[in-house]
Amino acid sequence: MRSNARLLTLATLTGVCTNAALAFGTIDPFDTSAITPPRPNLSATAEGSYAPCKAIPSGSIYGLLEVVDQALCQNPNTHEVWANARVQAAQVGVAQSAFLPKLDGNLATSRVRKQGENTTLRSASLTLSWLIYDFGARSANLEAARQLLSAATSTLDATVQSVFLAALQSYYNTQAARAAVIAAQESEKSSRESFTAAEARYRIGTGTPADRLQAQTAWSQATLNRIKAEGVARIAYGTLANVMGMNAGQSLQLADIPEITPSADIERDIDALIVEAQQRRPDLKAAEAQLKAAQANVDYTRSAGLPTLALSTGPVWTDSGSITSHSSAIGVTLTLPLFSGFSTSYRVRSAQASAEVAGAQRDNVRLQVALDVWSAYQSLITATQSVKTSADLLASAEQSERVALGRYKAGVGTILDLLNAQSALAAARLQRIQATLDWNVFRAALAKAIGTLDGSLLNSAAGTHTQ
């Protein structure tokens, strides 16, 4: 009976410990949830009452807002960095816990056989230990944990902006592919019309077989271009679905892009943009935090070789069957590291070198920020000028094609003039599409280079199109 009672008591204690262990992941006495970054979405920047990370019904039309929001909510890259940020937030709690005392319980039982007699020994103890002084090791460790959390948060922001830009770029690439298919269909239609005109002139004797063959060749080439454009569009749709965290074969319907009018005051002080980027860029903030964490680790490593002072106290119970005792003790322990085989010295040197590495990486990121801003700004200026010029080029090419077709039908123009005009029109359409794509992408790329890419960029570019 006593054995069964002991087993029951042990099972009860084991159950209590198991339940306590399961509850450890739910309590948050240091309120680390307050310093944990929120889940990536557009709720803080999207206009109106748009609900972030909502499920989009099947068959809905996706605008730019929905595409970017789905990418931020469903892309595995944002899930990974958000989880890493939560890991670092929990590590701050771990570092803070080192300042609190620790209470440990110990239960032991043993069976001793001596001179033919069996004796059961039982003991129990509670030990309260508290590290009182450690020359700043815990403080340095806490500072390193906080800086690593800051780095993880900034890395999350940088990844969000990268996914944001990737979604936006993929969206406009897909829209450009759609437009290219339409342009290829128009070119195919024009080529077919030219072949029809050449065929009519050939039948009435005013055209040559060469004109007819040239028109047929141009029509076949236009058909081939249309087939290729449709293939490129299918790949673009698959890439867009992938960025949004969907299977590549997911069917998507996209809203039409409104005609853009580049702002006339696009030119800005490039030096001011670089300074702003150096203050805003999350990857530079992450590099700065990594440097501070490495510097704090130097202090922590150095303190690890210094003395520590700890307090310990607690009661002890023993039961040998015939004798039961109860005692308690309190003591102060001073630990003096005298010799560690020079390991502490080399750890400090390693930590110092790691801090130098982090400093060099920070400087490299700072230089890259300036280059990113410079390149994105120049690309946007070029794209703005290209949009205006491509519009004029398209209007001129359309007029030229209409004149060439009319002259050929009237018998005063050659088939070569008509085919050249149609080829120039097809090229002008593609250049117009590319210029529009470049302007939209480079505008977002400049915002990312500065560190200001967020939902406010979408408010003027797209609305909500969900049906």
C-alpha positions as CSV (number, residue, x, y, z in Angstrom):
1,M,0.0,0.0,0.0
2,R,2.8,2.4,0.9
3,S,4.5,1.6,-2.5
4,N,1.3,2.3,-4.3
5,A,0.9,5.6,-2.4
6,R,4.4,6.6,-3.3
7,L,3.7,5.8,-7.0
8,L,0.5,7.8,-6.9
9,T,2.4,10.7,-5.3
10,L,5.1,10.5,-7.9
11,A,2.5,10.4,-10.7
12,T,0.7,13.4,-9.3
13,L,4.0,15.4,-9.0
14,T,4.9,14.4,-12.6
15,G,1.5,15.5,-13.8
16,V,1.8,18.9,-12.0
17,C,5.3,19.4,-13.6
18,T,4.0,18.5,-17.0
19,N,1.1,20.9,-16.8
20,A,3.5,23.6,-15.6
21,A,5.8,22.9,-18.5
22,L,2.9,23.2,-21.0
23,A,1.9,26.5,-19.4
24,F,5.4,28.0,-19.7
25,G,4.8,28.9,-23.4
26,T,1.7,30.9,-22.6
27,I,2.8,33.2,-19.7
28,D,4.6,36.4,-20.4
29,P,5.6,38.2,-17.2
30,F,8.1,40.5,-18.9
31,D,5.4,41.5,-21.5
32,T,7.6,40.7,-24.5
33,S,4.5,40.6,-26.7
34,A,4.6,44.4,-26.4
35,I,8.0,44.6,-28.1
36,T,7.1,41.9,-30.7
37,P,6.5,43.4,-34.2
38,P,3.0,42.7,-35.6
39,R,2.2,40.4,-38.4
40,P,3.1,41.9,-41.8
41,N,0.1,43.4,-43.6
42,L,-1.2,46.7,-45.1
43,S,-3.6,47.6,-42.2
44,A,-1.5,50.5,-41.0
45,T,-1.1,52.1,-44.4
46,A,-4.0,51.1,-46.7
47,E,-6.7,53.7,-47.0
48,G,-10.3,53.2,-46.0
49,S,-11.6,50.2,-44.0
50,Y,-9.7,47.6,-46.0
51,A,-9.4,44.4,-43.9
52,P,-5.9,42.9,-44.1
53,C,-5.1,39.3,-44.8
54,K,-8.7,38.5,-45.6
55,A,-9.6,35.5,-47.8
56,I,-10.3,36.6,-51.4
57,P,-13.4,34.8,-52.9
58,S,-12.8,32.6,-55.9
59,G,-13.3,34.5,-59.2
60,S,-12.6,37.9,-57.7
61,I,-10.7,40.6,-59.6
62,Y,-7.3,41.4,-58.0
63,G,-6.2,45.0,-57.9
64,L,-2.7,46.1,-56.8
65,L,-3.9,46.4,-53.2
66,E,-5.1,42.9,-53.0
67,V,-2.0,41.5,-54.7
68,V,0.4,43.2,-52.3
69,D,-1.6,42.3,-49.2
70,Q,-1.9,38.7,-50.2
71,A,1.9,38.6,-50.8
72,L,2.7,40.1,-47.4
73,C,0.2,37.8,-45.6
74,Q,0.9,34.5,-47.5
75,N,4.5,34.7,-48.7
76,P,6.7,32.2,-46.8
77,N,9.5,34.8,-46.6
78,T,7.5,37.1,-44.4
79,H,6.4,34.2,-42.2
80,E,10.0,33.3,-41.7
81,V,11.3,36.7,-40.7
82,W,8.3,37.4,-38.5
83,A,8.9,34.1,-36.7
84,N,12.6,35.1,-36.3
85,A,11.5,38.4,-34.7
86,R,9.3,36.6,-32.2
87,V,12.3,34.3,-31.4
88,Q,14.4,37.4,-30.6
89,A,11.6,38.9,-28.5
90,A,11.5,35.8,-26.4
91,Q,15.3,35.9,-26.1
92,V,14.9,39.4,-24.5
93,G,12.7,37.7,-21.9
94,V,15.3,35.0,-21.3
95,A,18.0,37.7,-20.7
96,Q,15.7,39.5,-18.3
97,S,15.0,36.3,-16.3
98,A,18.7,36.2,-15.4
99,F,18.1,39.1,-12.9
100,L,15.5,37.1,-10.9
101,P,16.2,34.4,-8.3
102,K,15.7,30.8,-9.1
103,L,13.9,28.2,-7.0
104,D,14.6,24.5,-7.6
105,G,13.1,21.5,-5.9
106,N,14.7,18.2,-5.4
107,L,13.1,14.8,-4.5
108,A,15.2,11.7,-4.1
109,T,14.5,8.1,-2.8
110,S,16.9,5.2,-2.6
111,R,16.8,1.6,-1.3
112,V,19.8,0.5,0.8
113,R,20.6,-3.1,1.8
114,K,23.0,-3.4,4.7
115,Q,23.7,-6.5,6.8
116,G,20.5,-8.2,5.5
117,E,18.3,-5.2,6.3
118,N,16.6,-3.0,3.7
119,T,16.3,0.7,4.4
120,T,14.5,3.3,2.3
121,L,16.1,6.7,2.3
122,R,14.0,9.7,1.2
123,S,15.1,13.3,0.9
124,A,13.6,16.6,-0.3
125,S,15.0,20.1,-0.6
126,L,14.2,23.5,-1.9
127,T,17.0,25.8,-3.1
128,L,16.6,29.5,-3.7
129,S,19.6,30.9,-5.6
130,W,20.2,34.5,-6.7
131,L,23.1,35.9,-8.6
132,I,23.7,39.2,-6.8
133,Y,26.6,40.7,-8.7
134,D,28.5,39.7,-11.9
135,F,30.3,42.9,-13.1
136,G,27.7,43.7,-15.8
137,A,27.5,40.3,-17.6
138,R,23.7,40.1,-17.4
139,S,23.3,43.7,-18.4
140,A,25.5,43.2,-21.4
141,N,23.6,40.1,-22.4
142,L,20.3,41.9,-22.1
143,E,21.6,44.8,-24.2
144,A,22.8,42.3,-26.9
145,A,19.3,40.6,-26.9
146,R,17.6,43.9,-27.3
147,Q,19.8,44.9,-30.1
148,L,19.3,41.6,-31.8
149,L,15.5,42.1,-31.5
150,S,16.0,45.5,-33.1
151,A,18.0,43.9,-35.9
152,A,15.3,41.2,-36.4
153,T,12.5,43.8,-36.4
154,S,14.4,45.9,-39.0
155,T,15.1,42.8,-41.0
156,L,11.4,42.1,-41.0
157,D,10.7,45.6,-42.3
158,A,13.3,45.1,-45.0
159,T,11.9,41.8,-46.0
160,V,8.4,43.2,-46.1
161,Q,9.5,46.0,-48.4
162,S,11.3,43.4,-50.6
163,V,8.2,41.2,-50.9
164,F,6.1,44.4,-51.4
165,L,8.3,45.4,-54.3
166,A,8.5,41.9,-55.7
167,A,4.7,41.7,-55.7
168,L,4.3,45.1,-57.2
169,Q,6.9,44.3,-59.9
170,S,5.3,41.0,-60.7
171,Y,1.9,42.6,-60.9
172,Y,3.1,45.2,-63.4
173,N,5.0,42.6,-65.3
174,T,1.8,40.6,-65.6
175,Q,-0.1,43.6,-66.7
176,A,2.6,44.4,-69.2
177,A,2.4,40.8,-70.5
178,R,-1.4,41.2,-70.9
179,A,-0.9,44.5,-72.8
180,A,1.7,42.8,-75.0
181,V,-0.8,40.1,-75.9
182,I,-3.3,42.7,-76.9
183,A,-0.7,44.6,-78.9
184,A,0.3,41.4,-80.6
185,Q,-3.3,40.7,-81.5
186,E,-3.7,44.2,-82.9
187,S,-0.5,43.7,-85.0
188,E,-1.8,40.3,-86.2
189,K,-5.1,41.9,-87.2
190,S,-3.3,44.7,-89.1
191,S,-1.1,42.1,-90.8
192,R,-4.1,40.1,-91.8
193,E,-5.7,43.2,-93.2
194,S,-2.6,44.0,-95.2
195,F,-2.5,40.4,-96.6
196,T,-6.2,40.8,-97.5
197,A,-5.4,44.0,-99.4
198,A,-2.4,42.5,-101.1
199,E,-4.5,39.5,-102.1
200,A,-7.2,41.7,-103.5
201,R,-4.8,43.7,-105.6
202,Y,-3.1,40.5,-106.8
203,R,-6.5,39.1,-108.0
204,I,-7.4,42.2,-110.0
205,G,-3.9,42.4,-111.5
206,T,-2.6,45.5,-109.8
207,G,-0.4,43.7,-107.3
208,T,2.5,41.4,-107.7
209,P,3.1,37.9,-106.3
210,A,6.0,39.3,-104.3
211,D,3.7,41.7,-102.5
212,R,1.3,38.9,-101.7
213,L,4.1,36.7,-100.3
214,Q,5.6,39.5,-98.3
215,A,2.2,40.3,-96.7
216,Q,1.6,36.6,-95.9
217,T,5.1,36.3,-94.3
218,A,4.4,39.4,-92.2
219,W,1.1,37.9,-91.1
220,S,2.7,34.6,-90.1
221,Q,5.4,36.5,-88.2
222,A,2.7,38.5,-86.4
223,T,0.9,35.3,-85.5
224,L,4.1,33.8,-84.1
225,N,4.7,36.9,-82.0
226,R,1.2,36.7,-80.6
227,I,1.7,33.0,-79.6
228,K,5.0,33.9,-77.9
229,A,3.4,36.9,-76.1
230,E,0.6,34.6,-74.8
231,G,3.2,32.1,-73.4
232,V,5.1,35.0,-71.7
233,A,1.8,36.1,-70.2
234,R,1.1,32.6,-68.8
235,I,4.5,32.6,-67.1
236,A,3.9,36.0,-65.7
237,Y,0.6,34.9,-64.2
238,G,2.3,31.9,-62.6
239,T,5.1,34.1,-61.2
240,L,2.6,36.5,-59.7
241,A,0.7,33.7,-58.0
242,N,3.9,32.4,-56.6
243,V,4.8,35.7,-55.1
244,M,1.3,35.9,-53.6
245,G,2.0,32.5,-51.8
246,M,-0.3,30.5,-54.2
247,N,0.4,27.7,-56.6
248,A,1.7,28.8,-60.0
249,G,-1.4,27.3,-61.7
250,Q,-3.8,29.4,-59.7
251,S,-6.2,31.3,-61.9
252,L,-6.1,35.1,-61.4
253,Q,-8.2,37.9,-62.8
254,L,-6.5,41.3,-62.7
255,A,-8.1,44.8,-62.8
256,D,-7.2,47.1,-65.6
257,I,-4.4,49.6,-64.9
258,P,-5.5,53.3,-65.2
259,E,-3.5,55.4,-67.6
260,I,-0.6,57.0,-65.8
261,T,0.5,60.7,-65.9
262,P,3.9,61.0,-64.5
263,S,4.3,63.9,-62.1
264,A,6.0,67.0,-63.4
265,D,7.8,67.6,-60.1
266,I,9.5,64.2,-60.0
267,E,13.0,65.7,-59.8
268,R,14.3,66.1,-56.3
269,D,17.5,66.8,-54.4
270,I,19.4,63.5,-54.7
271,D,21.7,64.3,-51.7
272,A,18.6,64.9,-49.5
273,L,17.1,61.6,-50.7
274,I,20.3,59.8,-49.7
275,V,20.3,61.4,-46.3
276,E,16.7,60.4,-45.8
277,A,17.4,56.8,-46.9
278,Q,20.3,56.5,-44.4
279,Q,17.8,57.5,-41.7
280,R,15.0,55.2,-42.9
281,R,16.4,52.1,-44.6
282,P,15.5,49.1,-42.4
283,D,18.5,47.0,-43.6
284,L,20.8,49.8,-42.4
285,K,19.0,49.9,-39.1
286,A,19.5,46.2,-38.9
287,A,23.2,46.5,-39.5
288,E,23.5,49.2,-36.9
289,A,21.7,47.0,-34.4
290,Q,23.9,44.0,-35.2
291,L,27.0,46.2,-34.6
292,K,25.6,47.3,-31.2
293,A,24.8,43.7,-30.3
294,A,28.4,42.7,-31.2
295,Q,29.8,45.5,-29.0
296,A,27.6,44.4,-26.1
297,N,28.8,40.8,-26.6
298,V,32.3,42.1,-26.1
299,D,31.3,43.4,-22.7
300,Y,29.5,40.2,-21.9
301,T,32.5,38.0,-22.9
302,R,34.9,40.2,-20.9
303,S,32.6,40.0,-17.8
304,A,32.4,36.2,-18.0
305,G,36.0,36.1,-16.8
306,L,35.3,38.2,-13.7
307,P,34.1,37.1,-10.2
308,T,30.5,36.5,-9.4
309,L,28.6,36.8,-6.1
310,A,25.6,34.6,-5.5
311,L,23.2,34.0,-2.6
312,S,21.6,30.6,-1.9
313,T,19.2,29.3,0.8
314,G,16.6,26.6,1.4
315,P,15.3,23.8,3.6
316,V,16.3,20.1,3.5
317,W,14.2,17.2,4.7
318,T,15.5,13.6,5.1
319,D,13.7,10.4,6.1
320,S,15.6,7.1,6.7
321,G,12.6,5.3,8.1
322,S,13.7,5.5,11.7
323,I,15.2,8.9,11.7
324,T,13.7,12.1,10.2
325,S,15.6,15.3,10.1
326,H,14.9,18.9,8.9
327,S,17.5,21.5,8.4
328,S,18.0,24.8,6.5
329,A,21.0,26.7,5.3
330,I,21.9,30.1,3.9
331,G,25.1,31.1,2.3
332,V,27.0,33.4,0.0
333,T,29.2,32.1,-2.8
334,L,32.0,34.1,-4.3
335,T,33.3,32.5,-7.6
336,L,36.8,33.6,-8.6
337,P,37.8,32.4,-12.1
338,L,41.6,32.0,-11.7
339,F,42.7,30.3,-14.8
340,S,40.7,29.0,-17.8
341,G,43.6,28.1,-20.1
342,F,43.5,31.6,-21.7
343,S,40.1,30.8,-23.2
344,T,38.5,34.0,-21.8
345,S,41.2,36.1,-23.4
346,Y,40.7,34.5,-26.8
347,R,36.9,34.7,-26.5
348,V,37.3,38.5,-25.9
349,R,39.6,38.8,-28.9
350,S,37.1,36.9,-31.0
351,A,34.2,39.1,-29.9
352,Q,36.2,42.2,-30.7
353,A,37.0,41.0,-34.2
354,S,33.3,40.1,-34.7
355,A,32.4,43.6,-33.7
356,E,34.8,44.9,-36.3
357,V,33.1,42.6,-38.9
358,A,29.7,44.0,-38.0
359,G,31.1,47.5,-38.3
360,A,32.4,46.8,-41.8
361,Q,29.1,45.3,-42.8
362,R,27.3,48.3,-41.5
363,D,29.6,50.6,-43.6
364,N,29.0,48.4,-46.7
365,V,25.3,48.7,-46.3
366,R,25.5,52.4,-45.9
367,L,27.4,52.7,-49.2
368,Q,24.9,50.4,-50.9
369,V,22.0,52.5,-49.7
370,A,23.5,55.6,-51.4
371,L,24.0,53.6,-54.6
372,D,20.5,52.2,-54.5
373,V,19.0,55.6,-54.2
374,W,21.2,57.0,-56.9
375,S,20.4,54.2,-59.4
376,A,16.7,54.1,-58.6
377,Y,16.4,57.9,-58.9
378,Q,18.2,58.0,-62.3
379,S,16.1,55.1,-63.6
380,L,12.9,56.9,-62.6
381,I,14.0,60.1,-64.3
382,T,14.7,58.1,-67.5
383,A,11.4,56.2,-67.2
384,T,9.5,59.4,-66.8
385,Q,11.0,60.9,-69.9
386,S,10.4,57.6,-71.8
387,V,6.7,57.6,-70.9
388,K,6.2,61.0,-72.5
389,T,8.3,60.2,-75.5
390,S,6.7,56.7,-76.1
391,A,3.3,58.3,-76.1
392,D,4.4,60.6,-78.9
393,L,6.1,57.8,-80.7
394,L,2.9,55.6,-80.6
395,A,0.7,58.4,-81.9
396,S,3.0,59.0,-84.8
397,A,3.4,55.3,-85.6
398,E,-0.4,54.9,-85.6
399,Q,-0.9,57.8,-88.0
400,S,1.9,56.5,-90.2
401,E,0.4,53.1,-90.4
402,R,-3.0,54.4,-91.3
403,V,-1.5,56.6,-94.1
404,A,0.6,53.7,-95.4
405,L,-2.4,51.3,-95.5
406,G,-4.6,53.9,-97.2
407,R,-1.9,54.6,-99.8
408,Y,-1.5,50.9,-100.5
409,K,-5.2,50.3,-100.9
410,A,-5.4,53.3,-103.2
411,G,-2.6,51.8,-105.4
412,V,-0.1,54.6,-104.8
413,G,1.9,53.0,-102.0
414,T,4.2,49.9,-101.9
415,I,3.7,46.8,-99.7
416,L,7.2,47.5,-98.3
417,D,6.1,50.9,-97.0
418,L,3.0,49.4,-95.4
419,L,5.0,46.5,-93.8
420,N,7.6,48.9,-92.5
421,A,4.9,51.1,-91.0
422,Q,3.2,48.2,-89.3
423,S,6.5,46.9,-87.9
424,A,7.2,50.4,-86.5
425,L,3.8,50.5,-85.0
426,A,4.3,47.1,-83.3
427,A,7.6,48.3,-81.9
428,A,6.0,51.5,-80.7
429,R,3.3,49.6,-78.9
430,L,5.8,47.5,-77.1
431,Q,8.0,50.5,-76.2
432,R,4.9,52.2,-74.7
433,I,4.1,49.1,-72.7
434,Q,7.7,48.8,-71.4
435,A,7.9,52.5,-70.6
436,T,4.7,52.3,-68.5
437,L,6.0,49.2,-66.7
438,D,9.4,50.8,-66.0
439,W,7.8,53.9,-64.6
440,N,5.6,52.0,-62.2
441,V,8.4,49.7,-61.1
442,F,11.1,52.4,-60.7
443,R,8.8,54.6,-58.8
444,A,8.3,51.8,-56.2
445,A,12.0,50.9,-56.4
446,L,12.9,54.5,-55.4
447,A,10.5,54.3,-52.5
448,K,12.1,51.1,-51.4
449,A,15.6,52.5,-51.8
450,I,14.6,55.4,-49.5
451,G,12.9,53.1,-47.1
452,T,9.4,54.5,-47.6
453,L,7.7,51.8,-49.6
454,D,4.3,51.1,-47.9
455,G,0.6,51.0,-48.6
456,S,0.5,54.8,-49.1
457,L,2.1,54.2,-52.6
458,L,-0.9,52.1,-53.5
459,N,-3.6,54.6,-52.6
460,S,-3.0,56.6,-55.7
461,A,-2.2,53.6,-57.9
462,A,-5.0,51.2,-57.2
463,G,-8.3,50.7,-55.4
464,T,-10.1,47.7,-54.1
465,H,-11.6,45.6,-56.9
466,T,-12.8,42.5,-55.0
467,Q,-16.2,41.4,-56.1
